Amino acid sequence: MRSPLRDPKPRVPTPRDPTPRDLAAASAAAFLVLAAVLIGRHIENTDHTLFANWPPLWASWDPHVGPGTPAAITVALGVVAYGPVLTARLPWRALLGASWAAAMAWTWSLALIDGWHRGVAVRLTTRYEYLQVIDRFHDIPATLRDFTHHIPLTSPDHWPPHVAGHPPAASLTFVLLDRIGLSGGGWAGTWCITVGATACVAVLVTVRRLADEECARRAAPFLVLAPAAVWMGTSADAYFTAAAAWSVAALTLAATAPKGPRTTVTAFTSGLLFGLTCYLSYGLTLIAVIGAGVLFLARSRVPMLPCLVSRAAFLVAGFAVVPTAFTLAGFHWWEAYPVLVERYYAGAGGIRPYGYWVWANLACTVLITGLATAAGLRRAAAALAHGRHGLLPHREPRGPGVVRRTPGAESRQAGARARLALLVLCGLLALLTADLSGMSKAETERIWLPFAIWLLPASALLSHPRTWLGAQAVLALLLNHLLLTGW
């Protein structure tokens, strides 16, 4: 018989359900959006300084349906119902192909809600866009030499806003498409959607190599069904997103693979894509923040010093290709950027209030990444704190009589989640840096797509994936059916 004075047997505490905290994070994100809408409308109605019809988005209120509506609803229902099951069962390569196909189907169907003409064919032909200047590149070397002179608003024949706001590799892409016979807004939009949809594949490849395959598989449906697809079809930033994402994916493969010819080619390719990315958009130099996170995580797979010694030369050589080519052609990146800053502040950028956009831009990020990502970021912070030891390189004990211990499944899972969390938080750090710079006041729903796509894998940490996927799909459908977006 147990003595009444004896301490009772300690009970193992029951883990708390994290779902209420996930809902609290999602609710806080929704409140941020609501505040940005209400305060933004008040500022625009009274001061007219936001230069946005439906702040914080560059959009107009225009409830409508279109030919893409049935397809968009069908894709959404299919991914919500079968996405988590299929991503868990498909072979890895089949999963990558299916993710690309599903991302294209989702993006195309959302774009076609506005119809072919309004949703795709004319998006890149407006007075702000790249196709306006195709005829001015009849002599490409001469145009590149004179490119910087046409950035200021005071210059004769100044470039349209998007052309002036980006290095010439962006415009030159559409010039080259035109030269090979793929001319017009339809082909340009098709290029952006097709290439942009591959970004989800690049992120999956990176997550699998740095975290684990389970995390990548759980993230796949959220990458496919992202609200960001509203702006991926069609804006040139979808193309920029893919270039940046593949540069990170190639860096990951180069930094974690065994030494060999294939690895050196991958390292060179990564550098080449990083160089191209910097000449597609000035702000995408911040992708280096995510690249630094990749190298930090890769040291657990390959010792850092050997990785740097054997592969850095090929990475640097690849990176030098695009800057060298443009510099020899007469365009100097370092001279053009200060001129762009002057034009930015001479136009709407100098009038839009920093005090509003510095936080309203984050509301735009909520709209392109969804409430699931907001909840996932909360879990990412918790996963990083819980599994921080999984970020350290694993060192096997040596010596006579030493017993090697294999980490348990729970420890491996915690480590993988911590590595995923660090990758996601590097994407968040790049985005916040862009925000604080003041060079991204408004229109960040498209400008920040290359950073926002790295936040989406945080949703892999959530439980009840179908519920969160449904929330993502509903948000995207509402945005595309209630608003006419500007890009």
Secondary structure, 3 states (H helix, E strand, C coil): CCCCCCCCCCCCCCCCCCHHHHHHHHHHHHHHHHHHHHHHHHHHHHCCCCCCCECCECEEECCCCCCCHHHHHHHHHHHHHHHHHHHHHCCHHHHHHHHHHHHHHHHHHHHHHHCHHHHHHCCCCCCCCHHHHHHHHCCHHHHHHCCHHHCCCCCCCCCCHHHHCCCHHHHHHHHHHHHCCCCCHHHHHHHHHHHHCCHHHHHHHHHHHHCCHHHHHHHHHHHHCCCCHHHHCCCHHHHHHHHHHHHHHHHHHHHHCCCCHHHHHHHHHHHHHHHHHHCCCHHHHHHHHHHHHHHHHHCCCCCHHHHHHHHHHHHHHHHHHHHHHHHHHCCCHHHHHHHHHHHHHHCHHHCCCHHHHHHHHHHHHHHHHHHHHHHHHHHHHHHHHHCHHHHCCCCCCCCCCCCCCCCCHHHHHHHHHHHHHHHHHHHHHHHHHHHHHCCCCCCHHHHCHHHHCCCHHHHHHCCCHHHHHHHHHHHHHHHHHHEEECC
